[in-house]
Every structure is written in C-alpha cells, then in structure tokens.
Amino acid sequence: MGRIFETRKHKMFARWDKMGKAFTRIGKEIAIAVKAGGPDPDANAKLRTIIKNAKALNMPKNTIDGAIKRAASKDTANYEEVTFEGYGVGGVGIYVECATDNNTRSVANIRSYFTKFDGALGKSGSLDFIFERKGVFKIKNENINAEELEFELIDFGCEEFMFDDENGLIIFYTPFADFGRMTKALEDKNINVVSAELQRIPNSLVDCDEATAERVLALVDRIEQDDDVQQVFHNMK
C-alpha cells in the first residue's frame, strides 16, 4: 500500500510540476504580447490567442487577468524571444525556444546542457532544413460540416485536416506565414478554437536505439526544466 501511495503522490507532483511549467510559459507569452500590443484582448489578436490557449490548459481566469495586469505594469521584466539549435547524440536535431530577460544566462545554460549530455550547440539556422515552423490549430468538432469547413479553410492555408475522435477535436496545420490569417478567419466564422500555436514540425526523423533515445530524452528533459525555456522540439522517431 505504501509503494502505491508513493507512486500516486509522485504522479500527482509530476502533474503539478508540468502544470506549473505550462502556466509559467503562458505567463511569459502574455507578457510579450502585452508589451507588443497592449493589454486589451479585443485590440490585441496575439493576446486573444494566448488567452484561448491558457483556458485550454485550465489556467484560472484570475491567474490570466493577473498576468495581463502585471505585464501592463512598468515593473515587469522585458522578455526577449530567442532560439537555440543543436544536436543530441545520434544526430538528433533539437530546437529550443526561450523567453528570457538575460540572454547571456540563457546561452550559457543551454550550452552547458548540450555539453553535459554529449550533444553540441549549433549556429542559428543550422536546423532550418530539418524543422518547418507551422501553425497548429485545434477546434471543437461540434455541429460542424467538416468537409465544407476544410474546403473553406484551404483559402487561409489549411493543411493536413485530421480528426481526434477521442477528444472531439479537429486538428489542422497552416504554414507559418498563414497563422495570423487563419486565426482571424476562425474568429470571423465564430469557430470554437481550443488552441492555436506555432510549432517546429520535423521534415525528417532519426531512428535511435534504446540507449541513444534515453540519452536524448534526458537532454530534452533537462532543457525543459530551465526557467527560460518555453518549448523544445526534436526529430527523434
């Protein structure tokens, strides 16, 4: 019974830790959006999108409102969006997105993680041939003529229209350049958007043995624990 309790407690703390990290990431995204476009969601499309994503993560309304209020104050740190590209063992490409108020610290930390796990930090643009930045949209599959909607959204860059029946969702992609257009189109059509975000989608995958995969995942996990890190993408199969 004791072991079962400890396992459940560990899983519970892991969920809390993951949720806390997600809320921190959203908080930084809110700060960047507010600094760039103001605190009014009605006048700031990027902020509206972030708020929808926050709600999809079950972030409480008062937490969202508090993040917007803090971001609008003059005392809030100015976060800079920076990216890092490198390789883990086995030639696995790893792309790191950060939001930091101290770029020197972020560079030193990310470099140390790659070095510790036998990887190497590369130059900016070194993974452009591996990853393609795309918009990933999730909408509720409620009272929707999916075939008709897909046809309509093609004009706004819709690609790879897929169904997630388990969660009652429709998922589709857009090129990076069409992300804003698609966001506005869905708003104009009053489509219930669960989340809309930009991701780095790998064009090719690397097949690794178990030992290599464990080493790569250990590196990814360590990077994700860094407070400056927003998202990590890799192309391991």
PyRosetta script that sets phi, psi and omega in degrees:
from pyrosetta import init, pose_from_sequence

init()
pose = pose_from_sequence("MGRIFETRKHKMFARWDKMGKAFTRIGKEIAIAVKAGGPDPDANAKLRTIIKNAKALNMPKNTIDGAIKRAASKDTANYEEVTFEGYGVGGVGIYVECATDNNTRSVANIRSYFTKFDGALGKSGSLDFIFERKGVFKIKNENINAEELEFELIDFGCEEFMFDDENGLIIFYTPFADFGRMTKALEDKNINVVSAELQRIPNSLVDCDEATAERVLALVDRIEQDDDVQQVFHNMK")
pose.set_psi(1, -39.5)
pose.set_omega(1, -179.4)
pose.set_phi(2, -61.6)
pose.set_psi(2, -43.1)
pose.set_omega(2, -179.8)
pose.set_phi(3, -65.4)
pose.set_psi(3, -40.2)
pose.set_omega(3, 178.8)
pose.set_phi(4, -62.0)
pose.set_psi(4, -43.6)
pose.set_omega(4, 179.1)
pose.set_phi(5, -62.0)
pose.set_psi(5, -42.8)
pose.set_omega(5, 180.0)
pose.set_phi(6, -64.6)
pose.set_psi(6, -38.6)
pose.set_omega(6, 179.1)
pose.set_phi(7, -64.9)
pose.set_psi(7, -45.0)
pose.set_omega(7, 178.9)
pose.set_phi(8, -62.7)
pose.set_psi(8, -41.0)
pose.set_omega(8, -179.7)
pose.set_phi(9, -64.7)
pose.set_psi(9, -40.0)
pose.set_omega(9, 178.7)
pose.set_phi(10, -62.5)
pose.set_psi(10, -44.9)
pose.set_omega(10, 179.4)
pose.set_phi(11, -63.9)
pose.set_psi(11, -37.7)
pose.set_omega(11, -179.9)
pose.set_phi(12, -64.6)
pose.set_psi(12, -46.4)
pose.set_omega(12, 178.6)
pose.set_phi(13, -64.5)
pose.set_psi(13, -35.6)
pose.set_omega(13, 178.6)
pose.set_phi(14, -64.0)
pose.set_psi(14, -41.1)
pose.set_omega(14, 177.8)
pose.set_phi(15, -64.5)
pose.set_psi(15, -43.0)
pose.set_omega(15, 178.6)
pose.set_phi(16, -62.3)
pose.set_psi(16, -41.7)
pose.set_omega(16, 179.8)
pose.set_phi(17, -63.4)
pose.set_psi(17, -43.3)
pose.set_omega(17, 179.4)
pose.set_phi(18, -64.6)
pose.set_psi(18, -41.9)
pose.set_omega(18, 179.2)
pose.set_phi(19, -65.8)
pose.set_psi(19, -41.2)
pose.set_omega(19, 179.0)
pose.set_phi(20, -61.9)
pose.set_psi(20, -40.9)
pose.set_omega(20, 178.1)
pose.set_phi(21, -64.5)
pose.set_psi(21, -41.5)
pose.set_omega(21, 179.9)
pose.set_phi(22, -64.5)
pose.set_psi(22, -41.9)
pose.set_omega(22, 179.2)
pose.set_phi(23, -64.9)
pose.set_psi(23, -38.3)
pose.set_omega(23, 177.6)
pose.set_phi(24, -63.2)
pose.set_psi(24, -42.9)
pose.set_omega(24, 178.8)
pose.set_phi(25, -61.1)
pose.set_psi(25, -46.1)
pose.set_omega(25, 179.5)
pose.set_phi(26, -63.2)
pose.set_psi(26, -39.6)
pose.set_omega(26, 179.4)
pose.set_phi(27, -59.0)
pose.set_psi(27, -41.2)
pose.set_omega(27, 178.4)
pose.set_phi(28, -69.0)
pose.set_psi(28, -39.0)
pose.set_omega(28, 178.0)
pose.set_phi(29, -62.4)
pose.set_psi(29, -39.8)
pose.set_omega(29, 177.1)
pose.set_phi(30, -62.9)
pose.set_psi(30, -44.7)
pose.set_omega(30, -179.6)
pose.set_phi(31, -58.9)
pose.set_psi(31, -45.3)
pose.set_omega(31, -179.2)
pose.set_phi(32, -66.0)
pose.set_psi(32, -42.7)
pose.set_omega(32, -179.0)
pose.set_phi(33, -66.1)
pose.set_psi(33, -41.8)
pose.set_omega(33, -179.7)
pose.set_phi(34, -66.2)
pose.set_psi(34, -43.2)
pose.set_omega(34, 178.5)
pose.set_phi(35, -60.6)
pose.set_psi(35, -35.0)
pose.set_omega(35, -176.3)
pose.set_phi(36, -83.5)
pose.set_psi(36, -36.5)
pose.set_omega(36, -171.9)
pose.set_phi(37, -131.0)
pose.set_psi(37, 5.3)
pose.set_omega(37, 178.1)
pose.set_phi(38, 93.3)
pose.set_psi(38, 165.9)
pose.set_omega(38, -173.2)
pose.set_phi(39, -87.4)
pose.set_psi(39, -2.3)
pose.set_omega(39, -177.3)
pose.set_phi(40, -90.8)
pose.set_psi(40, 110.8)
pose.set_omega(40, -178.9)
pose.set_phi(41, -58.7)
pose.set_psi(41, -32.3)
pose.set_omega(41, -179.1)
pose.set_phi(42, -64.9)
pose.set_psi(42, -26.6)
pose.set_omega(42, -178.4)
pose.set_phi(43, -106.7)
pose.set_psi(43, 1.7)
pose.set_omega(43, -175.8)
pose.set_phi(44, -131.0)
pose.set_psi(44, 96.3)
pose.set_omega(44, -175.0)
pose.set_phi(45, -62.4)
pose.set_psi(45, -38.7)
pose.set_omega(45, -179.6)
pose.set_phi(46, -63.6)
pose.set_psi(46, -40.9)
pose.set_omega(46, 179.3)
pose.set_phi(47, -65.7)
pose.set_psi(47, -39.0)
pose.set_omega(47, 178.0)
pose.set_phi(48, -59.0)
pose.set_psi(48, -43.4)
pose.set_omega(48, -179.8)
pose.set_phi(49, -63.8)
pose.set_psi(49, -42.5)
pose.set_omega(49, -179.7)
pose.set_phi(50, -64.2)
pose.set_psi(50, -39.8)
pose.set_omega(50, 178.9)
pose.set_phi(51, -62.2)
pose.set_psi(51, -40.9)
pose.set_omega(51, 176.6)
pose.set_phi(52, -61.6)
pose.set_psi(52, -43.0)
pose.set_omega(52, 178.6)
pose.set_phi(53, -63.5)
pose.set_psi(53, -38.8)
pose.set_omega(53, 179.6)
pose.set_phi(54, -63.6)
pose.set_psi(54, -42.5)
pose.set_omega(54, 178.8)
pose.set_phi(55, -64.6)
pose.set_psi(55, -35.5)
pose.set_omega(55, 178.1)
pose.set_phi(56, -64.3)
pose.set_psi(56, -26.1)
pose.set_omega(56, 177.8)
pose.set_phi(57, -91.1)
pose.set_psi(57, 8.7)
pose.set_omega(57, -179.4)
pose.set_phi(58, 62.9)
pose.set_psi(58, 32.6)
pose.set_omega(58, 175.4)
pose.set_phi(59, -73.8)
pose.set_psi(59, 124.3)
pose.set_omega(59, -176.9)
pose.set_phi(60, -58.8)
pose.set_psi(60, 146.9)
pose.set_omega(60, -178.4)
pose.set_phi(61, -58.9)
pose.set_psi(61, -40.9)
pose.set_omega(61, -179.0)
pose.set_phi(62, -66.1)
pose.set_psi(62, -30.1)
pose.set_omega(62, 176.6)
pose.set_phi(63, -70.0)
pose.set_psi(63, -41.0)
pose.set_omega(63, 177.3)
pose.set_phi(64, -63.2)
pose.set_psi(64, -48.6)
pose.set_omega(64, -179.4)
pose.set_phi(65, -61.0)
pose.set_psi(65, -39.2)
pose.set_omega(65, 179.4)
pose.set_phi(66, -64.9)
pose.set_psi(66, -39.3)
pose.set_omega(66, 179.2)
pose.set_phi(67, -65.3)
pose.set_psi(67, -39.6)
pose.set_omega(67, 178.6)
pose.set_phi(68, -66.2)
pose.set_psi(68, -42.9)
pose.set_omega(68, -180.0)
pose.set_phi(69, -62.8)
pose.set_psi(69, -44.0)
pose.set_omega(69, 179.5)
pose.set_phi(70, -65.4)
pose.set_psi(70, -38.7)
pose.set_omega(70, -178.7)
pose.set_phi(71, -65.7)
pose.set_psi(71, -30.6)
pose.set_omega(71, -179.1)
pose.set_phi(72, -78.9)
pose.set_psi(72, -15.0)
pose.set_omega(72, -179.9)
pose.set_phi(73, -79.4)
pose.set_psi(73, 157.5)
pose.set_omega(73, -177.3)
pose.set_phi(74, -76.4)
pose.set_psi(74, -13.8)
pose.set_omega(74, -176.2)
pose.set_phi(75, -85.9)
pose.set_psi(75, -8.1)
pose.set_omega(75, -177.0)
pose.set_phi(76, -72.7)
pose.set_psi(76, 140.8)
pose.set_omega(76, 178.6)
pose.set_phi(77, -62.8)
pose.set_psi(77, 144.8)
pose.set_omega(77, 175.6)
pose.set_phi(78, -90.2)
pose.set_psi(78, 108.7)
pose.set_omega(78, -178.4)
pose.set_phi(79, -87.1)
pose.set_psi(79, 139.5)
pose.set_omega(79, 176.8)
pose.set_phi(80, -110.5)
pose.set_psi(80, 133.7)
pose.set_omega(80, 178.2)
pose.set_phi(81, -86.5)
pose.set_psi(81, 119.8)
pose.set_omega(81, -179.8)
pose.set_phi(82, -132.3)
pose.set_psi(82, 154.4)
pose.set_omega(82, 179.7)
pose.set_phi(83, -126.9)
pose.set_psi(83, 153.0)
pose.set_omega(83, 177.1)
pose.set_phi(84, -132.1)
pose.set_psi(84, 143.3)
pose.set_omega(84, -179.2)
pose.set_phi(85, -129.2)
pose.set_psi(85, 137.4)
pose.set_omega(85, 179.6)
pose.set_phi(86, -164.9)
pose.set_psi(86, -173.2)
pose.set_omega(86, -179.1)
pose.set_phi(87, -127.1)
pose.set_psi(87, 138.1)
pose.set_omega(87, 170.5)
pose.set_phi(88, -91.5)
pose.set_psi(88, -175.2)
pose.set_omega(88, 177.2)
pose.set_phi(89, -61.4)
pose.set_psi(89, 152.6)
pose.set_omega(89, -179.9)
pose.set_phi(90, 77.7)
pose.set_psi(90, 7.1)
pose.set_omega(90, 179.5)
pose.set_phi(91, 74.5)
pose.set_psi(91, 23.5)
pose.set_omega(91, 179.7)
pose.set_phi(92, -79.1)
pose.set_psi(92, 124.6)
pose.set_omega(92, 178.1)
pose.set_phi(93, -76.0)
pose.set_psi(93, 135.7)
pose.set_omega(93, -179.4)
pose.set_phi(94, -130.9)
pose.set_psi(94, 123.4)
pose.set_omega(94, -177.9)
pose.set_phi(95, -113.4)
pose.set_psi(95, 126.5)
pose.set_omega(95, -174.7)
pose.set_phi(96, -118.5)
pose.set_psi(96, 127.8)
pose.set_omega(96, 175.5)
pose.set_phi(97, -109.3)
pose.set_psi(97, 130.5)
pose.set_omega(97, -178.3)
pose.set_phi(98, -125.3)
pose.set_psi(98, 157.3)
pose.set_omega(98, 167.7)
pose.set_phi(99, -129.5)
pose.set_psi(99, 111.1)
pose.set_omega(99, -169.5)
pose.set_phi(100, -134.3)
pose.set_psi(100, 151.3)
pose.set_omega(100, 172.5)
pose.set_phi(101, -104.6)
pose.set_psi(101, 8.4)
pose.set_omega(101, 178.8)
pose.set_phi(102, -151.8)
pose.set_psi(102, 90.6)
pose.set_omega(102, -174.8)
pose.set_phi(103, -63.8)
pose.set_psi(103, -35.3)
pose.set_omega(103, 179.5)
pose.set_phi(104, -60.5)
pose.set_psi(104, -43.3)
pose.set_omega(104, 177.9)
pose.set_phi(105, -63.0)
pose.set_psi(105, -44.3)
pose.set_omega(105, -177.7)
pose.set_phi(106, -63.4)
pose.set_psi(106, -44.2)
pose.set_omega(106, 179.1)
pose.set_phi(107, -59.3)
pose.set_psi(107, -47.8)
pose.set_omega(107, -178.2)
pose.set_phi(108, -62.2)
pose.set_psi(108, -43.7)
pose.set_omega(108, -178.3)
pose.set_phi(109, -65.8)
pose.set_psi(109, -49.7)
pose.set_omega(109, -177.9)
pose.set_phi(110, -62.3)
pose.set_psi(110, -40.9)
pose.set_omega(110, 178.3)
pose.set_phi(111, -61.4)
pose.set_psi(111, -40.5)
pose.set_omega(111, -178.2)
pose.set_phi(112, -66.2)
pose.set_psi(112, -34.5)
pose.set_omega(112, 179.7)
pose.set_phi(113, -67.3)
pose.set_psi(113, -45.1)
pose.set_omega(113, 178.5)
pose.set_phi(114, -60.3)
pose.set_psi(114, -43.3)
pose.set_omega(114, -178.6)
pose.set_phi(115, -64.6)
pose.set_psi(115, -43.4)
pose.set_omega(115, -177.6)
pose.set_phi(116, -61.1)
pose.set_psi(116, -34.6)
pose.set_omega(116, -176.4)
pose.set_phi(117, -105.8)
pose.set_psi(117, 30.0)
pose.set_omega(117, 172.2)
pose.set_phi(118, 62.6)
pose.set_psi(118, 29.2)
pose.set_omega(118, 175.6)
pose.set_phi(119, -106.2)
pose.set_psi(119, -169.4)
pose.set_omega(119, -179.4)
pose.set_phi(120, -149.5)
pose.set_psi(120, 131.6)
pose.set_omega(120, 176.6)
pose.set_phi(121, -79.0)
pose.set_psi(121, 132.4)
pose.set_omega(121, -177.6)
pose.set_phi(122, -104.7)
pose.set_psi(122, -175.3)
pose.set_omega(122, 179.5)
pose.set_phi(123, -83.3)
pose.set_psi(123, 155.8)
pose.set_omega(123, 176.6)
pose.set_phi(124, -59.8)
pose.set_psi(124, 130.4)
pose.set_omega(124, -179.1)
pose.set_phi(125, 93.2)
pose.set_psi(125, -4.3)
pose.set_omega(125, -176.6)
pose.set_phi(126, -69.4)
pose.set_psi(126, -18.4)
pose.set_omega(126, -179.8)
pose.set_phi(127, -110.3)
pose.set_psi(127, 13.3)
pose.set_omega(127, -178.2)
pose.set_phi(128, -59.9)
pose.set_psi(128, -30.3)
pose.set_omega(128, -178.7)
pose.set_phi(129, -80.3)
pose.set_psi(129, -12.0)
pose.set_omega(129, -178.8)
pose.set_phi(130, -97.6)
pose.set_psi(130, -43.1)
pose.set_omega(130, -175.0)
pose.set_phi(131, -110.4)
pose.set_psi(131, 141.3)
pose.set_omega(131, 174.4)
pose.set_phi(132, -119.7)
pose.set_psi(132, 128.4)
pose.set_omega(132, -178.7)
pose.set_phi(133, -81.9)
pose.set_psi(133, 124.4)
pose.set_omega(133, -177.8)
pose.set_phi(134, -135.4)
pose.set_psi(134, 155.7)
pose.set_omega(134, 171.6)
pose.set_phi(135, -83.9)
pose.set_psi(135, 136.1)
pose.set_omega(135, 178.2)
pose.set_phi(136, -119.5)
pose.set_psi(136, 117.3)
pose.set_omega(136, -176.8)
pose.set_phi(137, -112.8)
pose.set_psi(137, 138.6)
pose.set_omega(137, 173.7)
pose.set_phi(138, -124.7)
pose.set_psi(138, 124.7)
pose.set_omega(138, 179.5)
pose.set_phi(139, -127.1)
pose.set_psi(139, 153.9)
pose.set_omega(139, 178.2)
pose.set_phi(140, -71.1)
pose.set_psi(140, 132.0)
pose.set_omega(140, 177.6)
pose.set_phi(141, -87.9)
pose.set_psi(141, 72.6)
pose.set_omega(141, -176.3)
pose.set_phi(142, -124.2)
pose.set_psi(142, 118.7)
pose.set_omega(142, 177.2)
pose.set_phi(143, 50.1)
pose.set_psi(143, 44.3)
pose.set_omega(143, -177.9)
pose.set_phi(144, -118.1)
pose.set_psi(144, 133.2)
pose.set_omega(144, 169.2)
pose.set_phi(145, -84.6)
pose.set_psi(145, 95.5)
pose.set_omega(145, -170.6)
pose.set_phi(146, -60.6)
pose.set_psi(146, -41.0)
pose.set_omega(146, -178.2)
pose.set_phi(147, -64.2)
pose.set_psi(147, -42.7)
pose.set_omega(147, 179.8)
pose.set_phi(148, -67.6)
pose.set_psi(148, -41.4)
pose.set_omega(148, -179.5)
pose.set_phi(149, -64.6)
pose.set_psi(149, -44.1)
pose.set_omega(149, 179.2)
pose.set_phi(150, -58.1)
pose.set_psi(150, -42.8)
pose.set_omega(150, 179.7)
pose.set_phi(151, -61.8)
pose.set_psi(151, -41.6)
pose.set_omega(151, -179.3)
pose.set_phi(152, -67.3)
pose.set_psi(152, -38.4)
pose.set_omega(152, -174.6)
pose.set_phi(153, -80.0)
pose.set_psi(153, -13.4)
pose.set_omega(153, 177.2)
pose.set_phi(154, -57.8)
pose.set_psi(154, -35.7)
pose.set_omega(154, 179.6)
pose.set_phi(155, -64.1)
pose.set_psi(155, -17.4)
pose.set_omega(155, -178.8)
pose.set_phi(156, -108.5)
pose.set_psi(156, 13.3)
pose.set_omega(156, 174.3)
pose.set_phi(157, 100.2)
pose.set_psi(157, 11.1)
pose.set_omega(157, -177.5)
pose.set_phi(158, -60.5)
pose.set_psi(158, 131.7)
pose.set_omega(158, 176.9)
pose.set_phi(159, -134.3)
pose.set_psi(159, 151.5)
pose.set_omega(159, 171.2)
pose.set_phi(160, 50.7)
pose.set_psi(160, 62.1)
pose.set_omega(160, 178.9)
pose.set_phi(161, -71.3)
pose.set_psi(161, 117.4)
pose.set_omega(161, -175.0)
pose.set_phi(162, -131.3)
pose.set_psi(162, 160.5)
pose.set_omega(162, -179.0)
pose.set_phi(163, -115.6)
pose.set_psi(163, 131.5)
pose.set_omega(163, 172.3)
pose.set_phi(164, -110.2)
pose.set_psi(164, 84.0)
pose.set_omega(164, -174.2)
pose.set_phi(165, -63.6)
pose.set_psi(165, -32.6)
pose.set_omega(165, -178.1)
pose.set_phi(166, -61.1)
pose.set_psi(166, -37.6)
pose.set_omega(166, -178.3)
pose.set_phi(167, -106.9)
pose.set_psi(167, 5.5)
pose.set_omega(167, 178.2)
pose.set_phi(168, 65.1)
pose.set_psi(168, 39.1)
pose.set_omega(168, -175.9)
pose.set_phi(169, -121.6)
pose.set_psi(169, 156.5)
pose.set_omega(169, 166.6)
pose.set_phi(170, -114.0)
pose.set_psi(170, 131.4)
pose.set_omega(170, -178.1)
pose.set_phi(171, -120.3)
pose.set_psi(171, 134.4)
pose.set_omega(171, 175.9)
pose.set_phi(172, -149.5)
pose.set_psi(172, 164.6)
pose.set_omega(172, -175.6)
pose.set_phi(173, -117.2)
pose.set_psi(173, 158.6)
pose.set_omega(173, 170.5)
pose.set_phi(174, -137.4)
pose.set_psi(174, 154.8)
pose.set_omega(174, 169.8)
pose.set_phi(175, -60.7)
pose.set_psi(175, 155.0)
pose.set_omega(175, -179.5)
pose.set_phi(176, -52.5)
pose.set_psi(176, -42.7)
pose.set_omega(176, -176.0)
pose.set_phi(177, -65.3)
pose.set_psi(177, -21.3)
pose.set_omega(177, -177.2)
pose.set_phi(178, -99.4)
pose.set_psi(178, 3.7)
pose.set_omega(178, -175.4)
pose.set_phi(179, -59.2)
pose.set_psi(179, -48.6)
pose.set_omega(179, -179.0)
pose.set_phi(180, -64.5)
pose.set_psi(180, -42.5)
pose.set_omega(180, 179.1)
pose.set_phi(181, -61.8)
pose.set_psi(181, -42.1)
pose.set_omega(181, -179.9)
pose.set_phi(182, -67.0)
pose.set_psi(182, -41.6)
pose.set_omega(182, 178.8)
pose.set_phi(183, -57.0)
pose.set_psi(183, -46.3)
pose.set_omega(183, -179.9)
pose.set_phi(184, -66.9)
pose.set_psi(184, -40.0)
pose.set_omega(184, -179.8)
pose.set_phi(185, -61.3)
pose.set_psi(185, -42.1)
pose.set_omega(185, 179.2)
pose.set_phi(186, -66.6)
pose.set_psi(186, -37.7)
pose.set_omega(186, 176.3)
pose.set_phi(187, -63.5)
pose.set_psi(187, -45.5)
pose.set_omega(187, -178.8)
pose.set_phi(188, -62.6)
pose.set_psi(188, -31.4)
pose.set_omega(188, -179.2)
pose.set_phi(189, -89.4)
pose.set_psi(189, 1.7)
pose.set_omega(189, -178.9)
pose.set_phi(190, 55.7)
pose.set_psi(190, 39.5)
pose.set_omega(190, 177.3)
pose.set_phi(191, -81.5)
pose.set_psi(191, 136.7)
pose.set_omega(191, 179.9)
pose.set_phi(192, -76.2)
pose.set_psi(192, 95.8)
pose.set_omega(192, -178.6)
pose.set_phi(193, -86.9)
pose.set_psi(193, 121.5)
pose.set_omega(193, 177.8)
pose.set_phi(194, -79.4)
pose.set_psi(194, -44.8)
pose.set_omega(194, 177.1)
pose.set_phi(195, -157.6)
pose.set_psi(195, 153.1)
pose.set_omega(195, 176.9)
pose.set_phi(196, -145.9)
pose.set_psi(196, 118.3)
pose.set_omega(196, -177.1)
pose.set_phi(197, -149.3)
pose.set_psi(197, 161.5)
pose.set_omega(197, 177.3)
pose.set_phi(198, -96.6)
pose.set_psi(198, 132.1)
pose.set_omega(198, 179.1)
pose.set_phi(199, -130.6)
pose.set_psi(199, 160.2)
pose.set_omega(199, 175.2)
pose.set_phi(200, -98.5)
pose.set_psi(200, 109.3)
pose.set_omega(200, -177.0)
pose.set_phi(201, -97.3)
pose.set_psi(201, 123.8)
pose.set_omega(201, -178.9)
pose.set_phi(202, -72.0)
pose.set_psi(202, 137.3)
pose.set_omega(202, 176.2)
pose.set_phi(203, -84.7)
pose.set_psi(203, -20.2)
pose.set_omega(203, 178.9)
pose.set_phi(204, -143.6)
pose.set_psi(204, 153.0)
pose.set_omega(204, -176.7)
pose.set_phi(205, -119.1)
pose.set_psi(205, 149.2)
pose.set_omega(205, 178.8)
pose.set_phi(206, -107.9)
pose.set_psi(206, 125.5)
pose.set_omega(206, 178.8)
pose.set_phi(207, -88.8)
pose.set_psi(207, 125.8)
pose.set_omega(207, -176.3)
pose.set_phi(208, -122.9)
pose.set_psi(208, 152.7)
pose.set_omega(208, 172.4)
pose.set_phi(209, -76.3)
pose.set_psi(209, 172.6)
pose.set_omega(209, -172.6)
pose.set_phi(210, -60.9)
pose.set_psi(210, -43.8)
pose.set_omega(210, -178.2)
pose.set_phi(211, -64.1)
pose.set_psi(211, -42.2)
pose.set_omega(211, 178.9)
pose.set_phi(212, -66.2)
pose.set_psi(212, -42.6)
pose.set_omega(212, -179.9)
pose.set_phi(213, -61.1)
pose.set_psi(213, -41.6)
pose.set_omega(213, 178.9)
pose.set_phi(214, -62.5)
pose.set_psi(214, -38.8)
pose.set_omega(214, 179.6)
pose.set_phi(215, -67.6)
pose.set_psi(215, -41.3)
pose.set_omega(215, 178.4)
pose.set_phi(216, -64.3)
pose.set_psi(216, -46.0)
pose.set_omega(216, -179.2)
pose.set_phi(217, -65.3)
pose.set_psi(217, -32.9)
pose.set_omega(217, 176.2)
pose.set_phi(218, -64.7)
pose.set_psi(218, -39.7)
pose.set_omega(218, 177.4)
pose.set_phi(219, -65.3)
pose.set_psi(219, -47.2)
pose.set_omega(219, -179.9)
pose.set_phi(220, -59.8)
pose.set_psi(220, -43.6)
pose.set_omega(220, 179.7)
pose.set_phi(221, -61.4)
pose.set_psi(221, -42.6)
pose.set_omega(221, -179.6)
pose.set_phi(222, -66.0)
pose.set_psi(222, -40.6)
pose.set_omega(222, 178.2)
pose.set_phi(223, -62.7)
pose.set_psi(223, -43.2)
pose.set_omega(223, -177.6)
pose.set_phi(224, -64.3)
pose.set_psi(224, -23.8)
pose.set_omega(224, 179.5)
pose.set_phi(225, -74.7)
pose.set_psi(225, -17.0)
pose.set_omega(225, -178.2)
pose.set_phi(226, -68.6)
pose.set_psi(226, 134.4)
pose.set_omega(226, -176.1)
pose.set_phi(227, -63.9)
pose.set_psi(227, -24.8)
pose.set_omega(227, -178.9)
pose.set_phi(228, -81.9)
pose.set_psi(228, -14.7)
pose.set_omega(228, -173.1)
pose.set_phi(229, -83.7)
pose.set_psi(229, 131.6)
pose.set_omega(229, 177.6)
pose.set_phi(230, -97.5)
pose.set_psi(230, -50.5)
pose.set_omega(230, -180.0)
pose.set_phi(231, -147.2)
pose.set_psi(231, 151.2)
pose.set_omega(231, 176.9)
pose.set_phi(232, -130.2)
pose.set_psi(232, 132.8)
pose.set_omega(232, 178.6)
pose.set_phi(233, -124.3)
pose.set_psi(233, 144.8)
pose.set_omega(233, 176.5)
pose.set_phi(234, -141.8)
pose.set_psi(234, 166.8)
pose.set_omega(234, -179.0)
pose.set_phi(235, -116.7)
pose.set_psi(235, 29.7)
pose.set_omega(235, 174.0)
pose.set_phi(236, -75.9)
pose.set_psi(236, 134.9)
pose.set_omega(236, -177.9)
pose.set_phi(237, -67.2)
pose.dump_pdb("model.pdb")
